Amino acid sequence: MAEISWEQFEAVDMRVGRVVGVEEFPEARVPAWKLEIDFGPEIGRKRSSAQIIHYPREKLEGRLVIGVVNFPPKRIGPVLSEVLVLGALDDAKGVILLRPDEDVELGDRIA
């Protein structure tokens, strides 16, 4: 595992957001959802593509998530992904989304 400096870690802007929209993404090579995530008034709403198909739409809508909001946008097929949603990789289930265990303000920084 490569080490990074504290300054490199501080440069990654991770924030709390709420999934406010979930759309099917039939054009994706690997099954995925298109998400719209609200990161509060400072950052606003951002779009993302996420390979989290074991989550049904009902479990995603309204869910708090953690996202990296300062990566440059990345084109994933026809979708311009503006945020990286974070999760743990599970061999059996795929990505398990990270979230705070209590309600916090949208846009709160992860430290």
N, C-alpha and C positions, 0 to 999 in steps of 0.2 A: 504494500500500500504506500503510495506516494504521500509525503507530508506537504502541507501547504502552510503558508505563513498566516498569522493572525490577521494581517492586513488583507490578504486574499479572501479569507472567510468573511470579514466585515464588508467586503465589496458585494457579496451576494445579498440581495434585498429580498428577504422572505417575508410574506405578509399573509394575514388571515383574510379569506374571502368567503362569500356564500354563492353557491351555484344557484343561478336564477333562471337558467335555460338549458335544456338538454335536447339535442336534435340527433336523429339518426345520421350516420355517415356511411352510406352504402358504397361510396367510391373508394373507401380506404382498403388498402391491400390486406391489412390486419384489422379485424373487427375493432371498432372504436366508436366513441360518442363525440359529438361536437358540443362543447360546453360554453356557456356564457357565465362569467363569474364577476360578482360585484365586490370590489376591494375598497369600497367606501368613497367619500367625497374627494380625498386627495388624489387617488389613483384612478377611480372610476371603474367602468366595466371593461373586462378583457375577455377575448375568445381563446379557446384552447381545444386541441384534439387530444383525447386520452383513451388509451387502450385498457379500459376498465369495464369491459362488457359483462363481467359477472355481477356488476351492480345494476339492478333494474333502474329505469328512469325514476321511479317513485322514491328510491333510496338516495338518488343523487340530488333531485330538486330540493332546494332549501338547506342542503348539507353544508356545514363549514368545512373548508379545505385550507391547506397551506400551499402557497404558490411562490415561485421565484418570478418577480415582476420586472427585473432589470436585464434579462437576456434579450438580445435582438430578436425580432419576430422571425419565425421559421415557417417556410411553406411546407405543408404536408398535403400533397395533392392539391385540391382546390381550396384548402383552408389555410389561412395565415394565422398560425398559432402564436399568440402574443404573451403567453405565460406558461411556465412549466409547473404542472400540478405534481406535488410530491407524494410519494408512497413507498411502502416497504415492498420488496419483491418476495413473493411466496411461490415456491415451486409448484404447488398444486393450484392456487387460485389466481396467480398473476400479481397485479399491483393491488395492495391494500392501502387505501388513502389515509394520509396523516390528517389529524384534526385536533384542535384543542379539546380538552375534556370538560371545559366549562365554556359558557357563552362569553365571548369577548367582542369588542368593537371591530367592525369591518375595517380592514386596513392596518390593524395592530401589527407591529413589527415582531418577528420571531428573533429572539436573541439567544 
